[in-house]
């Protein structure tokens, strides 16, 4: 029989920092939940709890509407560090 792989326990970064509300203007906190193509990463990959994942999704959608985060990254243009402007 094959042995089960042991993965490290994923934890919610926002619960650890005791974040009550995620603002769409705090891009440094939101970049943990975005992929390099600016897609929202699912809970199973980030380890966020349900409450904070809903807040993250809403904040990212608001930031996209305010043009702080792009909707999609261009496939033709290769970006070395997509989060360089999030400082």
NUZA-940373 format. One record per residue (C-alpha): residue number from 0; residue in three letters; x, y, z. Coordinates in pm, whole numbers, always signed. Example, Ala and Ser with C-alpha at 12.3 -4.5 7.8 and 13.67 -1.06 7.14 Angstrom:
ATOM     k     r        u        v        w
ATOM     0   ALA    +1230     -450     +780
ATOM     1   SER    +1367     -106     +714
This chain:
ATOM     k     r        u        v        w
ATOM     0   UNK       +0       +0       +0
ATOM     1   UNK     +106     +351      -69
ATOM     2   UNK     +168     +578     +224
ATOM     3   UNK      -35     +896     +242
ATOM     4   UNK     +150    +1215     +175
ATOM     5   UNK     +168    +1447     +469
ATOM     6   UNK     +110    +1808     +378
ATOM     7   UNK     +169    +2100     +605
ATOM     8   UNK     -144    +2251     +756
ATOM     9   UNK     -261    +2556     +568
ATOM    10   UNK     -361    +2851     +779
ATOM    11   UNK     -545    +3173     +716
ATOM    12   UNK     -300    +3463     +697
ATOM    13   UNK     -573    +3709     +781
ATOM    14   UNK     -685    +3524    +1095
ATOM    15   UNK     -323    +3511    +1207
ATOM    16   UNK     -293    +3890    +1167
ATOM    17   UNK     -636    +3938    +1328
ATOM    18   UNK     -777    +4131    +1034
ATOM    19   UNK    -1142    +4230    +1083
ATOM    20   UNK    -1196    +4408     +752
ATOM    21   UNK    -1006    +4400     +424
ATOM    22   UNK     -997    +4730     +242
ATOM    23   UNK     -963    +4729     -136
ATOM    24   UNK     -686    +4992     -113
ATOM    25   UNK     -454    +4763      +88
ATOM    26   UNK     -294    +4590     -209
ATOM    27   UNK      -10    +4446       -2
ATOM    28   UNK     -261    +4224     +181
ATOM    29   UNK     -451    +4130     -133
ATOM    30   UNK     -151    +4011     -331
ATOM    31   UNK     -135    +3689     -125
ATOM    32   UNK     -463    +3580     -283
ATOM    33   UNK     -378    +3665     -644
ATOM    34   UNK     -194    +3449     -894
ATOM    35   UNK      +73    +3585    -1129
ATOM    36   UNK     -201    +3633    -1389
ATOM    37   UNK     -406    +3837    -1136
ATOM    38   UNK     -665    +3563    -1087
ATOM    39   UNK     -824    +3508     -746
ATOM    40   UNK     -676    +3195     -594
ATOM    41   UNK     -912    +2943     -431
ATOM    42   UNK     -928    +2866      -60
ATOM    43   UNK     -775    +2522      -99
ATOM    44   UNK     -453    +2679     -230
ATOM    45   UNK     -428    +2984       -6
ATOM    46   UNK     -559    +2830     +315
ATOM    47   UNK     -794    +3119     +386
ATOM    48   UNK    -1099    +3063     +602
ATOM    49   UNK    -1444    +3111     +449
ATOM    50   UNK    -1503    +3450     +613
ATOM    51   UNK    -1178    +3601     +491
ATOM    52   UNK    -1203    +3445     +145
ATOM    53   UNK    -1535    +3623      +91
ATOM    54   UNK    -1376    +3950     +208
ATOM    55   UNK    -1076    +3896      -22
ATOM    56   UNK    -1297    +3832     -324
ATOM    57   UNK    -1505    +4142     -260
ATOM    58   UNK    -1197    +4361     -201
ATOM    59   UNK    -1025    +4234     -519
ATOM    60   UNK    -1339    +4296     -724
ATOM    61   UNK    -1364    +4650     -585
ATOM    62   UNK     -994    +4713     -653
ATOM    63   UNK    -1037    +4593    -1011
ATOM    64   UNK    -1333    +4826    -1057
ATOM    65   UNK    -1124    +5116     -923
ATOM    66   UNK     -842    +5017    -1166
ATOM    67   UNK     -592    +4939     -889
ATOM    68   UNK     -557    +4578    -1005
ATOM    69   UNK     -591    +4472    -1371
ATOM    70   UNK     -866    +4231    -1468
ATOM    71   UNK     -636    +4008    -1676
ATOM    72   UNK     -267    +3996    -1754
ATOM    73   UNK     -161    +4001    -2116
ATOM    74   UNK      -44    +3665    -2247
ATOM    75   UNK     +182    +3823    -2507
ATOM    76   UNK     +373    +4051    -2273
ATOM    77   UNK     +584    +3866    -2018
ATOM    78   UNK     +593    +4038    -1679
ATOM    79   UNK     +893    +3960    -1460
ATOM    80   UNK     +736    +4062    -1131
ATOM    81   UNK     +362    +4133    -1157
ATOM    82   UNK     +339    +4258     -797
ATOM    83   UNK     +619    +4513     -833
ATOM    84   UNK     +374    +4803     -837
ATOM    85   UNK     +194    +4683     -519
ATOM    86   UNK     +447    +4831     -274
